[in-house]
């Protein structure tokens, strides 16, 4: 990732926007701390684990503008990944904590309007899992509006 960014010919005023899924969010955290890293204007992490063995990955906030982290309480991958030493974190206790970052604008994308399950008043809803966090529906309903509010659009 660092080489791709370094080799890109940024034009005047061109922003660096990064969307990272799962452990890719931690890779971006490492990048933000490199001496020759470029300022990240907007970062959206989706389903990135932040607890257990991943708790030592830290974003360098001075190198990142808007930092949005989308998570789902129906994501059963992140709490399991967060155990790190071979044990599984108790999902009922650790799902939200393993999925949120105190340095980010955290967005709960646990339920998205869709067609698979029906909620109250017949309004279709979908419980969002780990892989679903990268779906266009999640982006459109949760991430895009929050990001636009955060950057003042």
C-alpha positions in Angstrom: 0.0 0.0 0.0 2.8 2.4 0.9 4.5 1.9 -2.4 1.2 2.4 -4.4 0.6 5.7 -2.6 4.2 6.8 -3.0 4.2 5.9 -6.8 0.9 7.7 -7.4 1.3 11.1 -9.2 -1.0 13.2 -7.0 -2.3 16.3 -8.7 -2.7 19.7 -6.9 -5.6 19.4 -4.5 -6.1 15.7 -5.0 -7.2 13.9 -1.8 -6.0 10.6 -0.5 -9.1 8.6 0.4 -8.8 5.1 1.7 -11.5 2.4 2.3 -10.2 -0.6 4.2 -12.0 -3.8 5.1 -11.2 -6.1 8.1 -7.5 -6.3 8.9 -6.8 -3.8 6.1 -7.8 -1.1 8.5 -4.9 -2.1 10.8 -2.6 -2.0 7.8 -3.6 1.6 7.2 -3.0 2.3 10.9 0.6 1.1 10.5 0.9 3.2 7.3 -0.3 6.4 9.1 2.7 6.1 11.4 5.4 5.7 8.8 7.9 8.6 8.5 7.2 9.1 4.7 3.4 8.5 4.9 1.2 10.9 3.0 -1.6 12.6 4.9 -4.8 10.5 4.6 -7.7 13.0 3.9 -10.5 10.5 4.5 -10.3 7.0 5.9 -13.2 4.5 6.2 -12.6 1.2 7.9 -15.2 -1.5 7.6 -15.3 -4.4 10.1 -11.7 -3.8 11.4 -10.8 -5.6 14.6 -9.6 -3.3 17.3 -9.2 -5.5 20.4 -7.2 -8.6 21.5 -4.1 -9.0 19.4 -5.1 -6.0 17.3 -5.2 -3.5 20.2 -1.5 -2.5 19.6 -2.3 -1.0 16.1 -2.8 2.7 16.6 -3.8 5.4 14.1 -1.6 8.5 14.0 -4.5 11.0 14.1 -2.2 13.9 13.1 -1.8 12.1 9.7 -5.5 11.4 9.1 -8.3 13.8 8.5 -11.7 12.2 8.7 -11.6 8.7 10.2 -14.9 6.7 10.1 -15.1 3.2 11.4 -18.2 1.1 10.4 -19.0 -2.0 12.5 -21.9 -4.4 13.0 -23.0 -6.1 16.2 -23.8 -9.1 13.9 -20.2 -9.4 12.8 -19.0 -12.6 14.3 -15.6 -12.5 12.6 -14.1 -9.5 14.4 -14.6 -10.8 18.0 -13.2 -14.2 17.0 -10.2 -12.6 15.3 -9.7 -10.3 18.4 -8.8 -13.3 20.6 -5.4 -13.6 18.9 -3.8 -16.1 21.2 -6.1 -18.9 20.0 -9.1 -18.3 22.3 -12.3 -16.8 21.1 -13.6 -13.6 22.7 -17.1 -13.9 24.2 -19.2 -12.3 21.4 -21.9 -11.2 23.8 -19.3 -9.1 25.8 -16.8 -8.1 23.2 -18.5 -7.6 19.8 -19.0 -3.8 20.0 -15.8 -3.1 21.9 -13.7 -5.3 19.5 -15.3 -3.5 16.5 -15.1 0.2 17.6 -12.1 2.6 17.8 -12.2 5.5 20.3 -10.2 7.5 17.8 -12.8 7.2 15.0 -16.3 8.3 14.3 -17.9 4.9 14.8 -20.9 4.0 12.7 -23.2 1.2 13.7 -24.2 -0.5 10.5 -25.7 -3.5 12.2 -29.1 -3.2 10.4 -29.6 -2.0 6.9 -32.7 -1.7 4.8 -32.9 -4.6 2.4 -35.1 -7.5 1.4 -34.0 -10.6 3.4 -35.8 -10.0 6.7 -38.7 -8.0 7.7 -38.8 -5.6 10.7 -41.6 -3.6 12.2 -44.4 -2.4 10.0 -43.2 -4.6 7.1 -40.1 -2.5 6.5 -37.4 -4.9 5.1 -34.2 -5.0 7.2 -31.0 -7.0 6.8 -28.7 -8.0 9.7 -25.2 -7.1 8.5 -22.4 -9.5 9.0 -18.6 -9.1 8.4 -18.6 -9.5 4.6 -21.8 -7.4 4.2 -20.0 -4.3 5.5 -18.5 -3.8 2.1 -21.9 -3.8 0.3 -23.3 -0.9 -1.6 -26.4 -0.8 0.7 -24.3 -0.3 3.8 -22.2 2.4 2.0 -25.3 4.2 0.8 -27.3 4.0 4.0 -24.6 4.4 6.7 -21.2 5.4 5.5 -21.8 7.9 2.8 -24.3 10.1 4.8 -22.0 10.0 7.9 -18.9 10.8 5.9 -20.6 13.7 4.1 -21.8 15.2 7.4 -18.3 14.8 8.9 -16.6 16.6 6.0 -19.3 19.2 5.7 -21.0 18.2 2.4 
